[in-house]
Amino acid sequence: MNEKTTSDLENLRGLIDGVDQQLIHLLRKRLDLVAQVGAVKHGAGLPIYAPQREAAMLAKRRDEAQKMNVSPQLIEDILRRLMRESYLNEKDVGFKQINEDLGDVVIVGGEGKLGGLFSQMLTLSGYQVKVLDKDDWASAAQTFEGAGLVIVTVPISITCELIRDKLSSLPSDCILADLTSVKTEPVKAMLAAHSGPVVGLHPMFGPDVGSLAKQVVVVCHGRDSDKYQWLLEQIKIWGARLVEAEPEKHDKAMQLVQAMRHFSSFVYGLNLYKEEADIGSLLQFSSPIYRLELAMVGRLFAQSPELYADIIFAQKESMHAIGDYLDNYSQALSLLQAGDRDAFVAQFKEVAQWFGDFAPQFQRESRAMLQSVNDMKTD
Ligand SMILES: C=C(O[C@@H]1C=C(C(=O)O)C=C[C@H]1O)C(=O)O
């Protein structure tokens, strides 16, 4: 490189640094404005997440970007990332309390991670939260005395038994809810143990989400839904989307969405281990999709084996769904063994047709994910 090139580069890089610094100032300004919006919404009891506003804003910015020859996708990516930041900052102002007359909230299993998250969200919304965990049963009767809402969030394997044995003498107007990832049996157990309002909830996310904005909570109505309507409103204020379902329908979906999904990730990891794969060098050769896949599998093994065992073993029926998967795997393998490429292609086409419009939709979604996986690479 000659001297002129070096100094040209330095000058230009200095200018870029200046623009990036301005960006930080602009970001600060934006965060301050969003904080003001947060405060206004808090006062009015509005959820921070405003999908219509977001859609309208994104459409306008994409349009403006296009006119300035800036990629619309670039501004959309940046704004979506900024909006995620907005949801996180919302916790600084807390949330509007929908039910000001509720007694205490008691979280049974509140020392668990999900219990901790709900405890935090309820506390940020002005509720008095008490936690009851394994060692606190001696004083439980006293804790339950002033309870307006009891939330059960203990391992699935002990949920129903605990509801039956320990929660049969709650105050009659107290709401009994659970956060278990299966719903049929826990909802039945709650209805049998308690004569007051009952609702089954299943947060479709782990405790490591920074915000509930856009997350899904499944609601299975039990009894006296008018008495716990406020709780649903409260969860909506946290930004979550509620999806109502019959417990049986929910549980059936979970066989695929959770049990099968986690089981196949488990086997994928197990297989890498048995094959003595060298993860480090696989990563070096990895395509973005492989890296993303490995991340999805690897993250399983960073978490609690008991939690995954609980989810996978929760429903006997999952065994059948997983067994079907194994059958399909064997049949597909036999095409490979027979060298029947044409049959494979025909089968592929059949499945693609069945996916319909979802296939291109998933392709678009995964493209963005793959690009951000690639962005995160540092070497
Ligand atoms: C700031 C707001 O709240 C949220 C955050 C937004 C943002 O960061 O631009 C936009 C819409 C909302 O989901 C708002 O409603 O304007």
The ligand as an ORCA input file, in Angstrom:
! r2SCAN-3c Opt
* xyz 0 1
  C     -42.097      3.195     21.347
  C     -43.226      2.497     21.214
  O     -43.411      1.206     21.745
  C     -42.931      0.044     21.107
  C     -41.626      0.256     20.543
  C     -41.492      0.835     19.319
  C     -40.198      1.407     18.859
  O     -39.164      1.162     19.465
  O     -40.229      2.148     17.867
  C     -42.631      0.881     18.484
  C     -43.827      0.336     18.834
  C     -43.992     -0.380     20.107
  O     -43.992     -1.775     19.898
  C     -44.391      3.092     20.503
  O     -45.519      2.640     20.656
  O     -44.182      4.061     19.741
*
